[in-house]
Amino acid sequence: MVAPECACVAEVQVADEAARTLDEAAGRLRRHVRRSEARQHVVDYLRGLIAEVERKNGWQLAEFAGYAHPRGIQRVLGRYAWDPEAVRDDLCQWVVAELGDPRGVLVVDETGFPKQGRRSVGVARQYCGTLGKRANCQVGVFLGYATPRGHVGLDRALFVPEAWFADRDRCRQAGIPEEVSHRTKPQLALELLERALDGGVPAAWVTADEVYGSDGKLRRALEARGQAYVLAVRANEKPTTWPPYGPPGQVSVAEVAAAVPAEAWRRLSCGEGAQGPRRYDWAYVPLRPALREGWVHGVLLRRHPDRPDQIAYYLVYAPLEAPLAEVVGVAGARWTIDDLFKLAKGQVGLDHYEVRSWQGWYRHITLALVALAALTIGARKRGAWRAPATSRSPSRRSAGCSSGSSGPPPTRPRGSWRGRAGGAAIRKSLRRATAVAA
C-alpha cells in the first residue's frame, strides 16, 4: 500500500513548478531588454511582484532584491528602454500556448485605483468600483481570458477622462503621447478585443457588463466579425424584434422578462463561486434572426431564486444551436475577471504602483499581468488550491532605502533567486500566491 502524499510536500511541488514557470516568464522578459543591468532589474521587479513583499513599490522591491538603493528598480518603470506593448504581445502568445482553448471567453471589465492629488495620469473624480462610489481615482479597462485551463489577464488600457485633453500641457507633463485622444471605455474595450482576436487568441465568446454591453457600436463591431457575445445591458435597453420571433419593432428587455411564462424559467448553475455553484433561474428569448445564416439575436434573463424581482439582462448574439447551458456559462464567466482583480491586487501588487506617468502605469500593469500569468500557468501544470487574494495594508517605506543610484546587490551565486532569504523565500511566497481558477 502506497502512503498518501503529504499535503506540505504537494504544496512544495506546486511552488517549485510555479518557480520554474516564473523563470520562463523572466526568460521571456529578458529578450525585450537590451542592457544587461536593465535586464536584471526588470527580472528582479517581476520576481518581487510574486514574492511576499508587503507593498510592491520601488522601495520595497529593491530591498527584497537586496539592493542598497531603489533607483535601479525605479528605472524599470521610467528610464530603461523596453516596450510594454511588445511584452504584452509576448504575454498573449505565452497564454495562448499554455491555456488557449477554442471554447475560451474574452471578458472585459474595469477596475479603479484610488489616488490623491491631480498629477497622476488620467486621475479624476469618477466612479471607482474598488470603493463602490465616486472618488478621486484612475480607471483601467482590462481584458481577461477564461478557458477550462484557467483564467488570466491579457491586456489593459488606461481610461483618460475627456477633461484631460482640454489641457495639453497637463497631458504632456503626464507623458500622454501626442497621438492619443480621448476614447470612451467601450472604445478602449473594443481595441483590446480586436487586438486579441486579430492576434490569434482563440475565443468562442465575449462577455462584459452593462457599461460595454449597452454600447451599440461595440456590439455591431463584434457582429461584423462573426464574434458571439453575451453582454449585460440595463433594464431599459430596447433591442429590435423581427419575425418569426415577433412583429417588427422594439421592446425593452424588462418587458421581455415580464412576458416570460413561469414554465420557461430553468434553474442552472453559471459556475462555481466561493460558496459553491452559482444557481439562478434563467430564461432565453430569441428576438430576431441575425444577418449571419444560422445565427440569432436574443435576450438572456437571470433571476435570483429567492428574490424574483432581481433580474439581470443580457443581449446575446450566437448560433441558433447554442445550448442554454453554454450561454449561461458565458454569462457566469464574467465573474472570473473579478477574481483576477482580487488576486492581482492581493498577490502581485496590481495597485501598488507609485508612478504618475503614462509610461510608468503601463509598465507596472504589464509586469503585474505577466506575474499573474506565471502564477496561473505554474499552478495549472501541477494543480492548485484556492487561497485568499486580499490586499495587505500598506506600510511605511523602509528606512534603509534612500534615493541614490542603485548600489551593488549582495554577493550571491549567479542564477540564484535574489533577496536576502534566497530561493526558500520565493517558494514560500509562491505557496501562498499560487491561487488560480483552473
C-alpha positions in Angstrom: 0.0 0.0 0.0 1.4 3.4 -1.0 1.2 6.1 1.7 -0.7 9.2 0.6 1.5 12.2 -0.3 1.9 14.7 2.5 0.0 17.9 1.8 3.0 20.0 2.6 5.1 18.1 0.0 2.4 18.7 -2.6 2.5 22.4 -1.8 6.3 22.5 -2.2 5.9 20.7 -5.6 3.3 23.3 -6.8 5.6 26.1 -5.6 8.6 24.6 -7.3 6.6 24.3 -10.6 5.4 27.9 -10.2 9.1 28.9 -9.6 10.1 27.2 -12.9 7.3 29.0 -14.7 8.4 32.3 -13.2 11.9 31.5 -14.6 10.3 31.0 -18.0 8.5 34.3 -17.7 11.7 36.0 -16.7 13.4 34.5 -19.8 10.7 35.9 -22.0 11.2 39.3 -20.4 14.9 39.4 -20.9 14.7 39.3 -24.7 12.8 42.6 -24.6 15.6 44.5 -22.7 19.0 45.2 -24.3 21.2 46.3 -21.5 22.3 43.5 -19.1 21.9 45.7 -15.9 18.4 46.8 -17.0 17.5 43.3 -17.9 18.4 42.1 -14.4 16.5 44.9 -12.8 13.4 44.1 -14.8 13.6 40.4 -13.8 14.0 41.4 -10.2 11.0 43.6 -10.4 8.9 40.7 -11.8 10.1 38.3 -9.1 9.4 40.8 -6.4 5.8 41.2 -7.6 5.2 37.5 -6.8 7.3 37.4 -3.6 6.0 38.1 -0.2 6.7 41.8 -0.2 4.2 43.8 1.8 4.0 46.8 -0.5 5.2 46.2 -4.1 6.6 49.6 -4.9 10.2 50.5 -5.9 11.4 50.9 -2.4 10.4 47.6 -1.1 11.0 45.6 -4.3 14.6 47.0 -4.2 15.0 46.0 -0.6 13.7 42.5 -1.3 16.1 42.1 -4.3 19.0 43.0 -2.0 19.9 46.4 -3.4 21.3 49.2 -1.3 19.2 51.8 -3.1 15.9 51.7 -5.1 16.9 53.7 -8.2 17.6 50.7 -10.4 14.3 49.1 -9.7 12.6 52.5 -10.1 14.2 52.9 -13.6 12.3 49.8 -14.7 9.2 51.9 -14.9 11.0 55.0 -16.1 14.3 55.4 -17.9 15.2 51.9 -19.1 14.4 51.1 -22.7 11.8 48.4 -23.1 8.5 48.3 -24.8 5.5 47.2 -22.7 3.4 46.7 -25.8 5.9 44.1 -27.1 5.9 42.4 -23.7 2.0 42.4 -23.8 2.1 40.7 -27.2 4.6 38.1 -25.9 2.3 37.6 -22.9 -0.6 36.8 -25.2 1.4 34.3 -27.2 2.5 32.6 -24.0 -1.0 32.4 -22.6 -2.4 31.0 -25.9 0.3 28.3 -25.9 -0.3 27.3 -22.3 -4.0 28.0 -21.8 -5.5 28.7 -25.2 -8.8 26.9 -26.0 -11.3 27.4 -28.8 -14.0 27.4 -26.1 -12.4 30.4 -24.4 -14.2 33.5 -23.3 -12.9 37.1 -23.6 -14.0 39.1 -20.6 -14.0 42.9 -20.4 -14.2 44.9 -17.2 -12.7 47.9 -15.4 -11.2 48.5 -12.0 -10.3 51.6 -10.1 -7.1 52.8 -8.5 -7.8 55.4 -5.7 -5.3 58.3 -5.9 -4.7 61.5 -4.1 -3.9 64.8 -5.9 -4.3 65.6 -9.6 -0.9 64.8 -11.2 -1.3 61.0 -11.8 -2.2 60.4 -15.4 -5.9 60.1 -16.0 -6.8 60.8 -12.4 -10.2 62.4 -11.9 -13.2 62.3 -9.6 -15.2 59.4 -11.2 -16.9 56.2 -10.2 -14.4 53.8 -8.6 -15.6 50.2 -8.4 -12.9 49.4 -5.9 -14.6 51.8 -3.4 -18.1 51.5 -4.7 -18.6 55.2 -5.1 -17.3 58.3 -6.9 -13.8 59.2 -5.8 -10.5 60.6 -7.0 -9.0 57.7 -8.9 -7.6 56.2 -12.1 -9.6 53.7 -14.0 -8.1 50.9 -16.1 -10.1 48.8 -18.7 -8.9 45.2 -18.7 -9.3 42.2 -20.9 -9.4 38.8 -19.2 -9.3 35.4 -20.8 -11.2 32.4 -19.3 -10.8 28.8 -20.5 -11.2 25.4 -19.0 -7.5 25.5 -18.2 -7.6 28.7 -16.1 -8.1 32.5 -16.4 -5.6 35.3 -16.8 -5.4 39.0 -17.7 -4.3 39.6 -21.3 -4.4 43.3 -21.9 -5.0 46.7 -20.3 -5.9 50.3 -21.2 -5.9 53.4 -19.1 -9.1 55.4 -19.3 -8.3 59.2 -19.5 -11.3 61.4 -19.0 -12.1 63.9 -21.7 -11.4 66.9 -19.5 -7.7 66.0 -19.5 -7.4 66.6 -23.2 -8.6 70.2 -22.9 -5.2 70.9 -21.1 -2.4 69.6 -23.4 0.3 70.9 -21.1 -1.1 68.6 -18.3 -1.2 65.7 -20.8 2.5 66.3 -21.8 3.6 66.5 -18.2 1.9 63.1 -17.5 3.6 61.7 -20.6 0.5 61.0 -22.6 1.6 60.6 -26.3 0.6 63.4 -28.6 -1.3 60.9 -30.9 -3.5 59.7 -28.0 -7.0 61.3 -27.9 -10.0 60.7 -25.7 -11.6 57.3 -26.0 -14.6 56.1 -24.1 -14.4 52.9 -22.1 -16.3 50.9 -24.7 -13.9 52.2 -27.4 -11.0 51.1 -25.3 -12.6 47.7 -24.8 -13.2 47.2 -28.5 -9.5 48.0 -29.2 -8.5 45.3 -26.6 -10.9 42.8 -28.1 -9.9 43.4 -31.7 -6.2 43.2 -30.8 -6.6 39.9 -29.0 -8.8 38.4 -31.8 -6.6 39.7 -34.6 -3.6 38.3 -32.7 -5.0 34.8 -32.8 -6.4 34.4 -29.3 -8.9 31.5 -29.6 -12.3 32.6 -28.2 -15.8 31.4 -28.8 -17.4 34.2 -26.8 -17.1 37.7 -25.5 -18.8 38.9 -22.3 -18.9 42.2 -20.3 -21.1 44.3 -18.0 -23.6 47.0 -18.8 -21.1 49.7 -19.5 -19.9 47.8 -22.5 -23.0 45.8 -23.4 -25.1 48.9 -23.8 -22.8 50.3 -26.4 -24.3 49.6 -29.8 -21.1 50.3 -31.7 -19.2 47.7 -29.8 -21.9 45.1 -30.3 -22.1 45.8 -34.1 -18.3 45.6 -34.4 -18.4 42.1 -32.8 -21.3 41.1 -35.1 -19.4 42.3 -38.2 -16.6 39.9 -37.4 -18.9 37.0 -36.5 -18.0 37.0 -32.8 -20.6 35.5 -30.4 -21.3 37.5 -27.3 -23.3 37.6 -24.1 -23.3 41.2 -22.9 -25.1 42.6 -19.9 -27.4 45.6 -20.5 -29.6 47.8 -18.5 -33.3 47.2 -18.0 -34.3 50.0 -20.4 -32.3 48.6 -23.3 -34.6 48.3 -26.4 -33.4 45.7 -28.9 -35.2 45.2 -32.2 -37.7 42.4 -32.8 -38.4 40.7 -36.1 -40.4 37.8 -37.5 -40.6 34.9 -36.8 -39.9 35.8 -33.2 -42.1 38.9 -33.0 -43.5 41.8 -35.0 -41.1 44.4 -36.4 -40.4 46.9 -33.7 -38.5 47.5 -30.5 -39.2 46.2 -26.9 -37.3 46.8 -23.7 -35.6 43.8 -22.1 -37.6 44.4 -18.9 -40.9 44.0 -20.9 -39.4 40.8 -22.4 -38.8 39.5 -18.9 -42.3 40.4 -17.7 -43.8 38.3 -20.6 -41.8 35.1 -19.9 -44.2 32.3 -18.7 -43.3 30.6 -15.4 -42.5 27.3 -17.1 -39.9 28.9 -19.3 -37.5 29.5 -16.5 -34.8 26.9 -15.8 -32.6 26.7 -12.7 -29.0 26.3 -13.8 -25.5 27.0 -12.4 -23.4 29.5 -14.2 -20.2 28.4 -12.5 -18.5 27.8 -9.2 -18.5 30.6 -6.5 -16.9 30.9 -3.1 -20.0 29.2 -1.6 -20.4 26.5 -4.3 -22.3 26.6 -7.6 -23.9 29.9 -8.5 -27.5 28.8 -9.2 -30.1 31.1 -10.7 -33.3 30.9 -12.7 -32.6 31.6 -16.4 -34.8 32.2 -19.5 -33.7 32.7 -23.1 -35.9 34.6 -25.6 -34.9 34.9 -29.3 -35.7 38.3 -30.7 -34.8 38.3 -34.4 -32.7 36.4 -37.0 -29.2 37.6 -37.4 -27.8 38.6 -40.8 -25.4 35.7 -40.5 -27.1 32.5 -41.6 -27.9 30.2 -38.7 -27.4 32.9 -36.0 -29.9 34.7 -33.8 -30.2 37.8 -31.6 -31.8 37.1 -28.2 -32.2 38.2 -24.6 -30.9 36.1 -21.7 -32.6 36.7 -18.4 -31.2 35.8 -14.9 -33.5 35.8 -11.9 -32.5 35.4 -8.3 -34.1 32.2 -7.0 -35.2 33.7 -3.6 -35.7 37.3 -4.8 -37.6 37.1 -8.1 -37.7 40.8 -8.5 -33.9 40.9 -9.0 -33.4 40.3 -12.7 -30.3 40.8 -14.8 -30.5 41.2 -18.6 -28.1 40.1 -21.4 -28.1 40.6 -25.1 -27.0 37.5 -26.9 -25.6 37.1 -30.4 -25.0 33.4 -31.1 -25.6 30.3 -33.3 -29.1 29.0 -33.2 -28.0 25.7 -31.8 -26.0 27.1 -28.9 -27.3 25.3 -25.8 -28.8 27.3 -23.0 -26.2 25.9 -20.5 -23.4 27.1 -22.6 -24.8 30.6 -22.9 -25.4 30.7 -19.2 -21.9 29.6 -18.6 -20.6 32.5 -20.7 -22.6 34.9 -18.6 -21.1 33.4 -15.5 -17.6 33.7 -16.9 -17.8 37.5 -16.3 -17.1 36.8 -12.6 -13.7 35.4 -13.5 -12.3 38.9 -14.0 -13.5 39.9 -10.5 -11.4 37.0 -9.2 -8.5 38.2 -11.4 -8.6 41.7 -9.9 -8.7 40.4 -6.3 -5.8 38.1 -7.0 -3.8 40.7 -9.0 -4.2 43.3 -6.3 -3.7 40.9 -3.4 -0.7 38.9 -4.7 1.1 40.7 -7.5 0.6 44.3 -6.5 -1.5 45.5 -9.4 -2.5 48.6 -7.4 0.8 49.1 -5.5 2.5 51.3 -8.0 3.7 54.8 -7.1 4.1 56.4 -10.5 2.3 59.2 -12.2 3.2 58.9 -15.8 1.6 57.2 -18.7 4.6 55.0 -19.3 5.0 54.1 -15.7 1.4 53.0 -15.4 1.6 50.8 -18.5 4.9 49.3 -17.5 3.8 48.3 -14.0 0.4 47.0 -15.0 2.0 44.9 -17.8 4.6 43.3 -15.5 1.8 42.6 -12.9 -0.2 40.8 -15.7 2.9 38.7 -16.6 3.4 37.8 -12.9 -0.2 36.8 -12.6 0.0 34.6 -15.8 3.1 33.0 -14.3 1.2 32.0 -11.2 -1.8 30.7 -13.2 0.3 28.7 -15.7 2.6 27.3 -13.0 -0.3 26.2 -10.8 -2.1 24.7 -13.8 0.9 22.5 -14.5 0.8 20.8 -11.1 -2.7 21.5 -9.8 -3.5 24.3 -7.4 -5.7 25.2 -4.4 -7.6 28.4 -3.8 -6.1 30.9 -1.4 -7.4 34.3 -0.3 -6.5 37.2 -2.5 -6.8 40.1 -0.2 -4.6 43.2 -0.3 -2.2 43.7 2.6 -2.2 47.0 4.3 0.4 49.4 3.1 3.5 50.1 5.2 6.0 52.9 5.6 8.9 52.9 3.2 11.9 51.1 4.5 14.2 53.4 6.4 17.2 51.6 4.8 16.3 52.8 1.3 17.5 56.2 0.0 17.2 57.9 -3.3 20.8 57.4 -4.6 21.7 55.4 -7.6 21.4 51.6 -7.3 24.2 50.1 -5.3 25.6 46.7 -6.0 23.5 43.7 -4.8 25.0 41.5 -2.1 27.3 38.7 -3.3 25.5 35.6 -4.3 25.8 32.8 -6.9 24.6 33.9 -10.4 21.3 32.3 -11.3 20.1 32.1 -7.7 16.9 33.8 -6.5 17.6 37.3 -5.4 16.6 38.6 -2.0 18.1 38.1 1.5 16.2 34.8 2.1 17.1 33.3 -1.3 15.0 30.6 -3.1 13.3 29.4 0.1 11.6 32.8 0.5 10.4 32.8 -3.1 9.0 29.2 -2.8 7.3 30.2 0.5 5.7 33.2 -1.3 4.6 31.0 -4.2 2.9 28.5 -1.9 0.8 31.4 -0.7 0.4 33.1 -4.0 -0.5 30.1 -6.2 -4.2 30.7 -6.2 -5.9 30.4 -9.6 -9.1 29.1 -11.0 -8.4 26.1 -13.2 
